[in-house]
């Protein structure tokens, strides 16, 4: 087997593992935020209003 192929395979494999770890971490963060917003309605309302204002402020920016 060609050594270039082995090195290439190992690189792709390790990158895919890193991506999977990153996806797991992102999913965990999303679940935590969702649980917090479900648990604290006042926080949910504050975030909703904050995001509306933020989106208004960046609409004109391109």
HELIX and SHEET records of a PDB file:
HELIX    1   1 UNK A    3  UNK A   39  1                                  37    
HELIX    2   2 UNK A   41  UNK A   59  1                                  19    
END                                                                             
